[in-house]
Amino acid sequence: MSKDSLKDDLNKIINHYLVDMMNAFRSSRNAWISLEKDKNKYKTLLEKAKTSNLNELMGYFTSTSSNEGRQSNSYSFIPIKIHENDKDCLSYEETLKKVEKFIEESKSQGFNRFAIAGDYSVSLVGIESNEKRIKSTLKLPQREYIYWHCSDFFDKLHKRITHLVKMTLVYQFSFFEACLKDLLRKIYEYKPELLRSNSKNLSNKEIIDSKTREELLIKMLEREVDWWGYQSIDKIAKRIKSRFNINLERDFANWEDLREAYYIRNVIVHNSGIVNEISCNKLGYDQSRIGEKLELQTEYIEKIYTIIRENLIYIKNGLLR
């Protein structure tokens, strides 16, 4: 393989992942922007529902979608009335129909196109569970019911946004790790001599069972590449420095931000987003933060998304030097 061929292959790998990362991020961002709008509308209604002298309250909420090949459309989102005369209020059956319509239309808004559809779909279960809860609250005074109903949906929307933001960070680092492994696999194919210093030795059986030199090299290559997928970002940085003379800690401008985000990802994945002693040590947090549940802002995720992309490009360029 020539140097030009290697360059072309690495560029194809990096471009493929950058496009996938961008598409996944845009889908997630569009989703949380839409959820934020709904949350703000519910927040407004929740405040109005607290007003003691309110005789009538009608909240029409609309949500828009832009599905592929179709025009954007809007739909009414659970209209709610409050009257002094309870008979004028929406009946349970009417309200339930609105909820069911919202659930079905939510599912058809293209959520399944998201790369993190599995995580996002789970959060819709929370909305579906409202059917039983709405029925159980019918004995409440109408004003109290409306207030509870708005408050409940507001909380659910907030939780869905929080979950979606965290899963976006997790998914972007999954792209990072997969892309890094593919880049390194290509480098080892180009320079198999780098495998000579591989400390991940094959067993005698694996060596004996290899029928050709090429088969043996492939086993060594895969063993080495797999190793990268199980290491912390600190160990990855050290190995990249020793193997390829790429000093991320010293030369990559946003190294500390990348490192922090990586360990925040670990807290989300391995400890449900709750700070523990290990994460305090890794992130330099004060021990008083143990037990704290991390909250991430969408602006932070946008920043880290950009840094991850920049880091992959930086590593790719370093491998070509």
N, C-alpha and C positions, 0 to 999 in steps of 0.2 A: 504494500500500500504506500503510495507516494504522499508527501507532505500536503500537496494540494488536495488529494482525495480525503485525507484526514480532516483538513480544514472544512471541506464541503460537508462531510459527514457530521462533524461537530455542530456546524451551523444548522443543519437540518434538524438535529436533535433539539438544540436549544430553541429554534423557532417553533417547532412542534409544541413544546411544553409552554412556551410563552403565550402562544395562541390559546391553548387550553386553559391556562391560568387566567388569562384576560376574560375569556368567555364565562368561566365559572364565577369570577369575581363580579362581573357586570350583572349576571343573573342574581347573585346574592344581594348586591347593592340595590338593584331595582326592587327586590322583594322587601328589603328592610325600609327603603324609602316609602313604599306603599303602606307597610305596616305602621310606620311612624305617623303617616297622615291619618290612618284610621284611629290610632291611639290618641292623637291630638283631638280628633273629633269627639271621641268618647270622653276625653277629659273635659271638654267644653260642656257636653251634656251632663256629665257627672256633677259639675259645679252648678248648673242650672237646676238639677234635680234636688239640690239642697235648699233651694229657695222656698221659704215657708208659705208665702202668699201667692204662689204660682197657681193659677187656675187651669192653665192649659200649656202643655209642652208637646211639641211635635218635633222629633228629631229624624230627619231624613239623611241618611248617610249614603254617599255614593263611592263607588270604587271603580277605577278604570283599568282596563287591561289592553294590551296591544299584542294580540296573538298573531302568529305568522300568517300572512296572507289574508288577514281580516282587519276590518277597521276597529279602532278603539270603541268600546261601548261602556255604558254606565248602567248601574242597577240600584234600586232602592235597598238600603241596608237597615233592616229591622226598624220600621217606623214605630214610634212609641207615643202614646197620648196620655196626658194626665188631666182628668176633669174632676170637679167636685162630685159629680155624679158618676159613680163607678160603672154604671151601665154604658156610659159613653166611651169607656176605655176599650182598647183592643182586647178581645177575648184571648184566652189561653191558646185556643186552636189557631187563631189568626197569628199570634206571636210565634207559635211553634212553626207554622208554615214559613214565616219569614226566616226563622233560624235555619230550617231545613234548606230553604232556597240558597241562603248564604253559604252553607256548607257545600252544597253541590256546585255552586258557581265558583267557590274558592278552589275546588278540586279541578275545575276546568280552565283555570286561568293560566295554565302552562307550568304549574309548580313541578310537574313530573319531568320537565326538561332540565331542572336544576341538577347540577352535579351532586348536590347533597340532598337529593329528593328524599332519600330514606330518613334522614334526620328531620327534615321539614315536615314530612307526612305524619310523623309521630306526633308533632305538636298539634296537628289538626284534630287528633283524638280528643284533646282537651275541649275543643269547641263542640264536638259531637256529644260529649257527656252532658252538655247543658240541657239536653232534652229532659232528662230525669230531674235535674236540679230545678229547672223552671217549673215543672209540675209540682214539685214538693214545696214551692214557695207561694203557691196560689192563695194560701190562707193568710198571707201577710197583707196589711193594708196596701192599697195600690201604690201610694207614694213610696212606701218602704220597699215594695217589690221592684219598682222602677229603679230606685237608687241602688239596690243590691245588684240588680241585673246589669246596670251600667258599670258599677264598680267591679263586678266579676269579669266582665268582658275586657275592661280596661286592664286589669291585672294580667289576664291571659295574653292580651296583645303585647304587653310589656315583656312578659316571659318569653314569648315567641321571638321578639326582636333580640333579646339578650342571647337566647339560644342560637339563633341564626348567625349573629355576629361572632360568637365563639367558634361555631362550627366552620365559619369561613376561614378563620385563622388556622384551625386544624387542617383543613383541606389544602390551604396554600402550602403548608409545610410538607404535606404528603407529596405535592407536586415537586417541591424542592428536593426531597430525598430521592424520588424516582428519577428525576432529571440528572441529579449528581451521579447516581449509579450507572445510568446509561452513558454519560460522558466518560466516566472512568472505564467502563467496559470497552469502549471504543479505543481509548488510549492504551489499554493493556493489549488489545488486539494488534495495535500498531507497534507497540514496544513490549513484546513478551519478555524481554530481558528484565523488565521491572519486577517480574514475578520471582526472580531468583532470591530476592531479599524478603520474600513472603514468609512471615512467621506463622501463618496458618497452614502448617504442614498437612499433607494428605496422609492417611493411614497407609500402612504397608499393603493392605488389601486393595485399597483404591488404586494404588500405583500398579500392583500386579495385574489387576483386572483391566487396566487400560491397554487396549490392543495396539494403539499407535501413539506416536509422540503428540500428534494433534489432539487426540482424545485426552491425553494427560494434561496438555496445556489448557484445554477447555475446562477441565475439572479444577485446575489451579486458579484459573481466571474467575470462575463462578464462586469459588470459595473466598477469594479476595474481595470480589465485588459485594458478596453477601455481608461480609464483615462490616462494610461501611454503613449498611442499613441498620445496624444494631448499636451504633456508637452515639455518644453525646456529641453535641456540636463542638465542644472543646476538644475532644479526641479527634474529631474530623479535621479541625483546623490544624492540629499538631501533625497529623499524618499527611495532610496536603502540603504542609511546609517541608517536612522531611523527604517526601517522595518527589514533589514537583516544584519545590522552591517557591511556593506561593504563600506569602505571609499575610494571612487574612487579619490576624490580630493587630498587626502593625500598619498594614497598607490599605485595607478596605475601610473607607471613611465611616461607614455606618455599622461597623462590627459590633459595638456594644448594644446597639438597638436590636440588631439581628439576634444576638445571643440572648438578650432578655426575652424577646418574643418567643424564641425557641423553648425556653424553660417555662414561660407562661403557658405555651401549648401543652407541655408535659403536665403541668398542674391541672389543666382542663381535662386532659385525657385520662390521667392516672389517679387524680384525686378529686374529681368532680368540681374543679375550679376553686377548691379550698386550700388556702396557704398552709403548708406544714413546715416542719423544721428543715427538711431537705431543701424545699424551695426557698426558704429564707436564706439558707447558706449559699445557694446557687445565685440568687438574685440580689443578695446583699440587703435583704429586708431586716428590719428590727424584729427580734423574737416576739415582740408584743403583737405582731400581725398574724401569728399562728391562729388558725381557725377563721380568718377573714375570708369571705367569698369574693373572688376577683370579679370586678365589673369592667367590661371593655366598651369603649366608645367606638362608633363607626369611623370616626376620623382617625383613630389609632390603627384600625385594621387597614384603612386605605394607605396609610404611611408604611406599614409593614409589608403590604402587598408590593409596593414599589421597591422597597429595600430588597426583598427576596429576589425579585426579577433582576435588579442591578447586581446582586451577589452572584447569581448564576452566570450572568454575562461576564463578570469579572473573572470567575474561575475558568470559564471556557477560553477566554483570551489568554489567561495565564498558562493553560495547558498547551496552547499553540506556540508559546514562545520557545 
